[in-house]
Amino acid sequence: MLFLSGKANDVFLSFNHQEIGKNFADHLYKDLNYAGIRTLRDDGGIYTGQKSDIKRAIQESRISVVVFSKDYASSTKCLDQLVLIMDARRTTGLLVLPLFYNVDPSEVWEQKGLFEEAFAKHEKSFHKEMARVDSWRAALKEAADLKGKERKQDRYESKFIESIVKEIADKLNLSLPHVPPSSLPLSSALRPPSYFLGLLRERRKDNDVFLSFSHHDIGKNFGDHLYKDLNSSGIRTLRDNGGIYAGQKSDIKKAIQESRISVVVFSKGYASSTKCLDQLVHIMDARDKTGLLVLPVFYNVDPSEVRKQKGLFEEAFAKHEKSFHKEMARVKSWRDALKEAADLAGMVLQQDRYMSN
């Protein structure tokens, strides 16, 4: 149960909205609140207010989670927040948990790399406010000295977020409730249309969903969150690409045929993966032969780019035609499968939309 300390909020979340506000930070915010941890976030108008309102929100919180990403120091708004956070740590006993998201703690502490570049710009822009710049530097150094959690690029985001939620719940003396997977809410941006869910109940197959995506492109972030949310909602989902559902080509084909729906996530790097393209051929073949339902998701790409094979898709095929000049029938099957899939009714998720909404 939650230990009450007279504070209005459990967590104040500080991050660079422009960089990670629509992806990692959005998922973290969502999962904290789902766990019953009252969380406020700013940057991007989600929790809006003047500096005095932000200061009050920080002071009325019990923990501040600061997500240091590569461009955190580029945001003067983030740096001003951090000064307020570290001041509240000294004056009100605010607990501060730094998260190092794809950055080394030493980069923050020593202000090296992109942090050094950001401060070089700040010192030019704020040459008449050097005391303010010095306060930013001091706050970064102080925060980076605290015990935090580090996420490397080769770690799945969903596992990292789970560990953060657990640590914060422990600090708040909050027992996380056990919720049956089927009752957990599926992120609505990722939720298939209701008629798909209805058909899932009607069809008798071993698996509900086969998930196809470029592991190198989105496997550690969006693809991982989608896989987790589908399974958390009681939708039995398989994924390949990256060894998660490992197998030979025949095993993949069988897995696709034994599924009721295939969700294909077209991202910028999808067509660069011959493994994804081979999967897509199997998926579209199963659609014709076994009635497999196919739901395309266009993740930061326009459906016309996929259908017409323009942009990065065009570049990928230029390379494939050189590499597979003796297998042009295979290349043609990839092109046909892409066009056919992009013609289906699907979901478009653009960069200006929150993943969890």
Secondary structure, DSSP 8 states (H G I E B T S, - for coil): -----S-SEEEEEE--HHHHTTTHHHHHHHHHHHTT--EEE-SSSSS---HHHHHHHHHTEEEEEEEE-TTGGG-HHHHHHHHHHHHHHHHT--EEEEEEESS-HHHHHHT-THHHHHHHHHHHHTTT-HHHHHHHHHHHHHHHTS--EEE-TTS-HHHHHHHHHHHHHHHTT-------GGGS---TTT---HHHHHHHHH---SEEEEEE--HHHHTTTHHHHHHHHHHHTT--EEE-SSSTT---HHHHHHHHHTEEEEEEEE-TTGGG-HHHHHHHHHHHHHHHHH--EEEEEEESS-HHHHHHT-THHHHHHHHHHHHTTT-HHHHHHHHHHHHHHHTS--EEE-TTS-TT-
